[in-house]
């Protein structure tokens, strides 16, 4: 079954701590010669965490998505400028009400275990993703069912329009694993996908390194540029810096301070703005912290911060101060909200007095590794207006479950500034991971629904959602940070809009 191509929307990835970049110049719809072998020997990347499970339904976003791309193709490929292009899906088209997406699939793809990719396999993956309770299961929350039309066509039926669905099919929800392995114990430790590489299990060591070899007969050699790809797990920033400078890794993500050392060693910088950093004031109904239910308390927290000084002193000026959680490329950003909360400690104290919580507000927050200095500065500035900030234990591999379980009433974090519905479903809607207390109001729900139904006007309509959460001080954004991704001269790296860590397709051997 053949379809006219659907005009791709510009959409953005979700992040946990930092987001990731996508494809560098390789169109996903054209297969290369299956007999050719990649000419470059190897690529070694510094990663800040290991994969917990190789089940594709357990894939996350940001840094955590990148390793999955080595072994799993997605239905749709996201290119550097945000355009969505064919990958395992060749064409796709919505019905008139945008409640059914018909997807035409490749017919020449197999998985590493020999299983064939077809409509049944695609359906099995999407069904599994919905049921597996993975960290990004909300990506398919609007999918009511998936129907096999014929051997190479599926219909994805929606309970309501989801403007970001095509984007999600280029991310975690679009990863395709072998239908014979889905749900098995084996796939948790050894992936079975149709991607350009296969895991070398004998050379891989949990929480140390994961090694992949180029897969024989991969359908698109244009995306397979190396014979071997290795992810070295280096959670510590200093360790990543030393590994890059010493040649142990070819590319990795650093911060402004460590970036100075990399620059001194003649490393190259690929940078863009992806995330906003700040406090997430999660318990807005006061379930565990009654003070946070008072909007004046939340506003006082925002007025307490000297964003420009914090940025200059802690981040060496690498970013842009902001009061809004939506980024410029989303369409939801507005100039009037950029400095909505100026630095005004007197106003903060007055708001606290009016709230009845003067000198009686305590925020307990987990510690985001690498943010200790920044948190100490926030602690001092909040103390200046009478608010106590108590840093707790470091965020670890269980933090997603901890957030969902309402363990944190507030937290400091870096979050992706994405396309309107992606960002809404990450931080605002009642199904958002970073709205664990399910805070909402009828007014906000109406604004969110307008965005979902808004089509090409979604970005502009999302300005009202942005304005609402800023005025109600759902968050205390500090700044949009510059991502500092460094690489040596052996590799070319193509940055991608709104993503920090490149997709594996973004790397190519330097000429």
Protein Blocks (a to p, Z undefined) as FASTA:
>chain_A
ZZddddddddddddfkbccdddehiafkbccdfkbccfbfbdcdddfbdcfbfcfklpce
hjllmmmmmmmccfbdcdfkopacdfkbmbdcddfkopaccddddfkbccfkopacdfkl
mmmmmmmmmmnopaklmmmmmpmbdcdfblmbccdddfbdcfklmmmmmmmmlpccdfkl
gopaklmmoccdfbfbdcdfklpcehkbccddddehiablmlmmbfbdcddddfblklmm
mmmmnopambdcddfklmmmmmmnopacddddfbdcddddfblnommmmmlmpmklmmmm
mmmpcfklmmmmmnnopacddfbfbdfknopacfklmmmpacdfklmmmmmmmnopgoia
ccdddddehilmmmmmmmmmmmmnopacdddddddfklmmmmmnomafbdcdddddddfk
lmmmmmmmmmbfklmnopacfklmmmmmmmmmnmmmmmmmmmmmmmmmmmnomaccfbdc
dddddddfkbccdddehiabdcfklpccdZZ
